[in-house]
Amino acid sequence: MSEQPLAIVAGSGPGLGLHLVKVLEARGYTAVGLNRSAIAGESAVLPCDLTEGDRVKAAVNSLASEHGVPRAVIHNPAKLVMSRFEDTSIAAFEVTWRSMVLSAVNLGKAVLPMMADAGEGAFLVSGATASLRGGAGFGAFASAKAGLRALTQSLAKEYGPKGVHVGHVILDGILDTAASRDLHDMSPDRMLKLDDVAEAYLALANQPKSAWTFEMDLRPMGESF
């Protein structure tokens, strides 16, 4: 069994998820990403559909048997749907909910009982501006993100007394990625830097039990809120 603590990043596609895997690995974790599809050249990312509970449980159990109970688990999937309510199909609402809320349910059922038995660890969930307020054209996304936040809060109250730190990170801004730079007409100085975001996740994951944070909101300087 590995002497390095295990960290799992669920939703580790190109962008923040994969970056978190790399930063955790550099900080001494055995870091493994779970993603809907494999990423070429990234052996630390395992293909796993997070909406399929049996597959998630099998993947987590395999990792835990090899590396021990995970010390840090980050839930990071996102499914952005932007359209007028009248144009948003029921299927779009459902796939958004499955991608972000059902995936967290499956991940939580797989990791939280073993973390509670160990009496330690952090289960962190990536939120967004829409976790707190919905905007026009974001009905599917906002309803899923708000539901995910409520689920996370319930888990924090249930598993906190068992020694598991459950936290929610609101990313209130645009992440500075190549895709974001192509999509948004915005100065990179007004974007969330991946290294800085990763540092915030690490700090949250390593907070002492006497001073836990449930919710942390991150935004670049000048972002209105």
N, C-alpha and C positions, 0 to 999 in steps of 0.2 A: 504493500500500500504506500502511496506517495506520501512523503513528509511535508510536501507543500499543500496548503489548504486549497480545496476545490472551489472554484467560482464558475457559475453557469450564467451565460448571457443568452436569454431566449429572445429571438428577434435580432439576429446578429448579421444583418445584411450590410452592404456597403454604406458607410456613414457612421453614425454614432455607435451602433451595435458592434460592428467589427472593430471600431476604434477602442471600445471598452474592453474587448477581449485582449487586444494587444497591450493596453495599459495595465490591465490586471496581471497579465503574464510577466510584464516587466517589473511589477511590484512583488513578485514572489509567489503568485498564485499559479496553480494548475488551472488555466482558464480554457473553458470550452464553450463554443457558441452552438446554439441550436437555431436552425433556419429552415424555412420551407424547402429551400433547394440548396445544394452544395455550392460553394464558391470556389472557382478555379484557383488553385495554388494555395488555398487556405485549409490546411489539414486540421486545424483546431476547430473548424466549423463543421458540425454534423448535420446532415439533412434530417429534418423532423417536422412534420406537420403538427403545429401546436394545437390545432383544433381537434386532433384525434387523441383522446385521453389515454388509450392503451399504449400508443406509440410514445407519448411523452413519459408515461410511467416507466416503460421498458428502458428508454434512454437514460432517465435519471437513475434508475436502479443499477444499471450497468456502470454508470460513472461512479456512483457511490460505492459499489462493491470494489472498484479498482482504486479509488482515490479517497474514500471516506465521505462522510456526510458533508454536503456543501456548506461552506462558511459564508458565501455570498451568492445570492441569486438575484439577477436583474431581469425584469420583464420589460421588453422594449419593442414589441411589435406595433406597427402603425398601419392603418389603412385609411388613407385620406380620400373621402368622396366629397366633391364640391359640385352642387347643382341645386336649382330651385326645388323646393319641397314637392311641387306638382310634377316635376320631372324626375324625382328620385324614386326609383323602383323599390318595391318591397324586398326584392332580392339584394339590392344595394344596401338597404338597412340591415338585412340579415348578415350579409358577408362582413360588413363593418363590425357588427356586434360580435360575430364569431372570431374575427381576427384579433380583436382587442380584449373583449371581456371573457368569452369562453376559453380563449388561450390562457388567460390568467387563472381561471378556475382549474383548468387541467394542470397547469404548472404548480399551483398552490397545493392541490391534492397530492401531487407527486413528491414535493419537497418539504412542505410544512410539518407533516407528522414526524418525519425523521429528524428535522431540525429541532422540533419541540422535545423529542426524546433526548437529544443531545444537550438541550438547554442553552443553545447559542446559535448565532448566525443572523444574517440580515437578508430580508426579502424586500427588494426595492422595485418600485413600479414607475415607469416613465409616463408622465402626464403631459398636458399641453394647456395652452390658454383656454381651449374649449372645455377643459375639465371643470372650469368655474363659470364660464358664460358662453352661451351659444350665439352664433352670428348668422345673418342671412345667408342661405346657401350651404350651411354647415349642419343641417339637421341630423343627418346620419352620423357624422363624425362626432359632433358635440354630445349627442345622446349616448353614444358608446363611451366616450371619454369621461363623461359625468358618471355613468354607471360604473366604470372602472375605478374611479376615485372612491365612490361609495363602498364598493367591494373591498378596496384596499383598507379603508378606514375600519370596516367591520373586522377584517383579518387582524389589523393592528390591535384592536381591543380584545380579540380572542386569543391571539398568540403572544402578545407582549408579556402577560403574566407567566408564560411558559419559557421566557428567555429569548424569544425570537423578535428581533427588531424589524418591524414592517414599516416601510416608509414610502412616501409618494413624492416624486420630483416633478414640479411643473416647469416645463421648458417654454417660457413665455418669450419666444423670439424665433428667428430663423437660424438653423444650424449652418455653420460655415462649411459647406461641402462643395465639391465641384458641380454637382447637380443643382444645388441651390443657387450658386453663382450664375449658372446658365439660365435658371428660371426666373430669378428676381433681379430687378433693376435696383440694386442696393449696394452701398459700399460695404465691403467685408468688415470694416471697422464697426458696423452696426449689427454684426451677426455673432451668434454664440460660438466661441471657439471650442473645438472638440476636446482639446487638452484640458481646458479650464472646466468644462462640464464633467469630464472624467474625474478630475480632482475632487469635485463636489460630491460625486457618487462615492468615491473612496472614503472621504471624510465621514459621510453619512454611515457607510458600512462599518466604520471602525469607532463609532461613538461609544463611550462607556455607558454601561447600563443605568448609571445614576442621572444621565442627561441625554435622553433620546429625543430626536426630532421626528415628528410624524411627517410633516410636510415642509418641503423646501422649494421656494420658487426662484428660478434663475432667469435673468434677462440681461441683455447688454445695456451698457450705459446709454441713457437717452431714450430707451424704450418706454412708451407711455403705458400706464397701468392704473 
